[in-house]
Amino acid sequence: MSILEKLGSAALSIALLCACHPARAEESSVAGVALYAGSDRNARLVAGVKKEDVLTFYTSVNRLQQGSPVIDAFKKKYGIEVRVWRASSEKVLQRVLAEAKAGRFDADVVTVTASDLEALHREKWLQAVKSPLFADVMPAALPAHREWVGTYLLAFVQAYNTQAVKRQDLPKTYHDLLHPRWKGRLGIESKDYEWFYTVVKDMGEQEGIAFFKKLVANNGLSVRNGHSLLTNLVASGEVPLALTVYHYTPEQLKQKGAPIEWFAIEPAIASLAATGVSKRAPHPHAAILFYDFLLSEEAQRMLLEMHYAPVNKNVASPLKNMRVKFIDPATSLDESEKWTRLYDDIIVKQGGRQ
């Protein structure tokens, strides 16, 4: 039997079930579970989880794999097995789409970059959700279609070696980076085109592009592969000041005694790690319960302890006193070719990859 025939047969079975038991079909369908907003919503989810007994979770976040405090807390709270498959965000996206093309829908929940979840929204893979936790979530983490939600923020900040750079010399604006003191002392990551286009658009596209061309020509940029490597090079002093590191990586090294500190040239540019539920989730009650749990104060505080910035407004954020500009996932998809090319031409090729 072909995939189309199988899908047709499944659709007929669902239609017959709905005709015979409409209320039960609505309650057990993914949409019925995800969009239910009654006062007994949580009780229904917990009851449903007891029957499903397992959750399949795909993620690109290494701190949300097996053994993670967040995963362990969810398993303990609801007595459910969580099967985690972790890979890069790109590989998670590829696997989900390949499985869907083959008529397989193994994943219940996916946590990857917001841009990749926006791609899944366009592929009609995601289920819209109504969660009471949305009231506690910052507006920037909630797209209008509600088919994914931001789980935590990844803020691009600047990091410097405290033995090589004086705090009073730190740049307050991007244009301060043109000062001769920064010649040969600046580093950047090789694939941060999303940060680049967001900064450029904030400056004004023409002015922004001219600025980066001038910065590279006058002071140079050491281009490195990987944010962790770049952060370590700041800590060692090889790169005195880095323009694009995630805010939590300097904190982790600082706690180990490294001479490193971070600051932000505002607006700080931030992306979102985001979570979505499959329209064909095999365990819908577990999926929605986990989705809610990730947004709860309990889970958001755990993420904060890992130095991630929470999206729940009731949990203090390390970015709370900072002006933040969010990378737009739709722009990232629609204009990726243009901005990847410009970043490569202006930053990577001219700055020099090392």
C-alpha positions in Angstrom: 0.0 0.0 0.0 1.4 3.4 -1.0 1.9 6.2 1.6 -1.0 8.2 0.1 -3.2 5.1 0.3 -2.2 4.6 3.9 -2.9 8.3 4.7 -6.2 8.0 3.0 -7.1 4.9 5.0 -6.1 6.6 8.2 -8.1 9.7 7.3 -11.2 7.4 6.7 -10.7 5.7 10.1 -10.5 9.1 11.9 -13.6 10.3 10.1 -15.5 7.2 11.2 -14.3 7.6 14.7 -15.4 11.3 14.7 -18.8 10.4 13.4 -19.4 7.8 16.1 -17.8 9.5 19.0 -17.3 13.2 18.2 -16.7 14.4 21.7 -14.1 11.7 22.4 -12.3 12.3 19.1 -12.1 16.0 19.7 -10.7 15.4 23.3 -8.1 13.0 22.1 -7.0 14.7 18.9 -3.8 16.8 18.9 -5.8 19.9 18.1 -8.4 19.1 20.7 -5.8 18.7 23.4 -3.7 21.7 22.3 -6.5 24.2 22.0 -8.6 23.1 25.1 -8.8 26.1 27.5 -11.2 24.8 30.2 -10.6 25.2 33.9 -9.8 21.4 34.1 -7.2 21.7 31.3 -4.2 20.6 33.5 -6.2 17.7 35.1 -7.1 16.4 31.6 -3.5 16.6 30.5 -2.2 14.7 33.6 -4.9 12.1 33.2 -4.0 11.7 29.5 -0.3 11.4 30.3 -1.0 8.4 32.5 -2.4 6.5 29.5 0.4 7.7 27.1 3.3 7.0 29.4 6.0 8.4 27.1 7.2 11.6 25.3 9.4 11.8 22.3 11.5 15.0 22.2 13.8 16.2 19.5 16.1 19.1 20.4 19.3 20.9 19.5 19.9 22.1 23.1 22.6 20.0 24.7 21.3 21.0 28.2 17.9 19.5 27.4 19.1 16.0 26.7 18.9 13.0 29.0 20.2 13.9 32.4 19.2 17.5 32.1 17.7 19.0 35.3 14.7 20.1 33.3 14.0 16.7 31.7 14.6 14.9 35.1 12.2 17.3 36.9 9.5 16.7 34.3 9.9 12.9 34.5 9.8 12.9 38.3 6.8 15.3 38.4 4.6 13.3 36.0 6.1 9.8 36.1 6.7 9.6 32.4 9.5 8.3 30.2 11.1 11.0 28.0 12.9 9.8 24.9 15.3 12.5 23.7 17.1 12.7 20.4 19.6 15.6 20.1 21.5 17.0 17.2 22.2 20.4 15.6 19.1 22.5 14.9 19.6 21.9 11.1 19.8 18.2 11.5 16.7 18.1 13.7 14.8 20.1 11.1 16.1 17.7 8.3 15.0 14.6 10.3 11.5 16.0 11.1 10.9 16.8 7.4 12.3 13.5 6.2 10.1 11.6 8.5 7.1 13.6 7.5 7.8 13.0 3.8 7.9 9.3 4.6 4.6 9.5 6.5 6.3 9.1 9.9 5.5 11.3 12.8 7.7 10.1 15.7 8.4 13.4 17.5 5.9 14.9 19.9 7.8 18.1 20.7 10.7 19.9 19.1 13.0 22.6 20.6 15.4 24.2 18.1 16.0 27.8 16.8 13.0 30.0 16.2 14.0 30.3 12.5 13.9 26.5 12.1 10.5 26.3 13.8 9.2 29.1 11.6 10.3 26.8 8.7 8.2 24.0 10.2 5.3 26.4 10.5 5.5 27.0 6.8 5.6 23.3 6.2 2.4 23.0 8.2 4.0 20.5 10.6 3.2 22.4 13.8 0.1 22.6 16.0 -1.1 25.9 17.4 -1.4 25.8 21.2 -3.5 27.7 23.7 -1.5 27.8 26.9 -2.4 29.7 30.1 1.3 30.2 30.5 1.3 32.6 27.6 0.2 35.3 30.0 3.6 35.1 31.7 5.6 35.0 28.5 7.3 38.1 27.0 5.5 39.2 23.8 8.6 38.8 21.6 8.5 35.1 22.3 5.0 34.6 21.0 4.4 34.7 17.2 0.9 35.6 16.1 0.2 32.1 14.7 1.0 30.5 18.1 2.5 27.4 16.5 5.7 27.8 18.4 6.8 29.7 21.5 10.2 31.0 22.6 11.7 28.9 25.4 14.7 31.0 26.3 16.8 33.8 24.8 20.2 33.6 23.3 21.7 37.1 23.4 24.7 38.0 21.4 27.0 40.1 23.6 30.5 41.4 23.5 33.2 39.7 25.7 36.7 41.0 26.7 39.7 39.8 28.4 40.0 41.7 31.7 43.8 41.6 31.7 44.1 42.9 28.1 41.3 45.5 28.0 40.5 48.2 30.6 36.8 48.6 31.4 36.9 52.3 30.9 38.1 51.7 27.3 35.1 49.5 26.3 33.1 50.8 23.3 29.7 52.2 24.1 28.6 52.2 20.5 29.5 50.2 17.4 31.2 53.3 15.9 33.5 53.4 18.9 35.0 50.2 17.5 36.6 52.3 14.8 39.1 53.7 17.3 42.7 52.8 16.5 43.0 51.1 19.9 41.0 48.1 18.5 43.2 47.5 15.5 44.1 43.8 15.4 42.3 43.1 18.6 38.7 42.2 17.5 37.2 38.8 16.9 33.9 37.6 15.4 32.2 34.2 14.8 32.1 33.0 11.1 28.4 32.3 10.7 26.6 35.1 12.6 24.8 36.6 9.6 21.6 36.9 11.6 23.3 39.1 14.2 24.9 41.0 11.3 21.7 41.8 9.4 19.9 42.8 12.6 22.7 45.3 13.5 22.9 46.6 10.0 19.1 47.1 9.7 19.1 48.8 13.1 21.7 51.3 11.9 20.0 51.7 8.5 21.1 49.3 5.8 23.3 51.6 3.7 25.0 53.1 6.8 25.4 49.7 8.5 27.0 48.1 5.5 29.4 51.0 5.1 30.3 50.8 8.8 31.3 47.2 8.7 33.3 47.7 5.5 35.2 50.5 7.2 35.6 48.5 10.5 37.2 45.6 8.6 39.4 47.8 6.5 40.6 49.9 9.4 40.9 47.6 12.3 40.4 44.1 11.0 38.3 41.2 12.4 39.7 37.8 13.3 37.0 35.3 12.1 36.7 32.1 14.2 34.5 29.0 13.8 32.3 28.5 16.8 31.1 30.7 19.7 32.7 28.4 22.3 36.1 28.6 20.6 35.8 32.4 20.3 34.9 32.7 24.0 37.9 30.6 25.0 40.2 32.7 22.8 39.0 35.8 24.7 39.7 34.1 28.0 43.2 33.1 26.8 43.9 36.7 25.6 44.4 35.7 22.0 41.3 37.7 21.0 41.1 40.7 23.5 37.5 41.6 22.5 34.9 39.5 20.7 31.8 41.0 19.1 29.6 37.9 19.0 29.4 35.5 21.9 26.4 34.1 23.7 25.9 35.8 27.0 26.1 32.6 29.0 29.4 31.4 27.8 31.6 34.1 29.4 29.6 33.6 32.6 30.5 29.9 32.6 34.3 30.6 32.1 34.2 33.5 34.6 32.9 31.1 37.3 35.9 28.9 36.6 38.3 31.8 37.3 39.0 32.9 33.7 39.8 36.6 33.2 36.7 37.3 31.1 33.7 39.6 31.3 30.8 40.4 29.0 28.9 43.6 28.2 26.5 44.7 25.5 26.6 47.4 22.9 22.9 48.2 22.8 20.6 47.1 21.5 21.8 43.6 22.3 20.8 41.3 19.5 18.9 38.2 20.7 17.6 35.0 19.1 15.2 32.6 20.5 15.4 28.9 21.2 11.8 27.8 20.6 9.5 24.9 21.2 6.7 23.5 19.0 4.3 20.5 19.1 3.7 18.3 16.1 0.2 18.3 14.5 0.6 14.5 14.4 2.1 14.1 17.9 1.6 10.4 18.9 1.4 11.5 22.6 -0.5 14.8 22.6 -1.2 15.0 26.3 2.4 14.5 27.2 3.4 16.9 24.4 1.2 19.8 25.7 2.1 19.1 29.3 5.8 19.3 28.5 5.2 22.4 26.4 3.6 24.1 29.4 6.3 22.8 31.8 9.1 24.5 29.7 7.3 27.8 30.1 6.7 27.4 33.9 8.6 29.3 36.5 10.0 26.0 37.7 11.6 25.1 34.4 12.5 28.7 33.6 14.4 29.1 36.9 16.4 25.9 36.0 17.2 27.4 32.6 18.4 30.6 34.4 20.7 28.5 36.6 22.2 27.3 33.3 22.8 31.0 32.4 20.1 31.0 29.7 17.8 34.1 29.7 14.2 33.2 30.5 11.1 34.2 28.6 8.8 33.9 31.6 8.4 37.5 32.9 8.2 36.3 36.5 11.8 35.0 36.4 14.6 37.6 36.7 16.6 37.9 33.5 20.3 38.8 33.2 19.2 41.0 30.3 16.4 42.8 32.3 18.1 46.3 32.2 19.2 46.0 28.6 17.6 47.2 25.4 17.2 44.1 23.3 16.4 43.7 19.6 15.2 40.3 18.4 16.2 38.6 15.3 13.2 38.1 13.1 12.8 34.4 12.2 10.8 35.2 9.0 13.5 37.6 7.8 16.1 35.0 8.6 14.3 32.5 6.2 13.3 35.0 3.5 16.6 36.9 3.2 19.2 34.3 4.4 20.9 34.0 1.0 21.3 37.8 0.7 22.7 38.3 4.2 24.8 35.2 4.2 26.5 36.4 1.0 27.0 39.9 2.4 28.4 38.6 5.7 30.8 36.3 3.8 31.9 39.0 1.4 32.3 41.8 4.0 33.3 40.0 7.2 34.6 36.5 6.5 36.6 37.0 3.3 37.9 40.5 4.1 38.5 39.8 7.9 40.1 36.5 7.4 39.0 33.1 8.8 41.4 31.6 11.2 
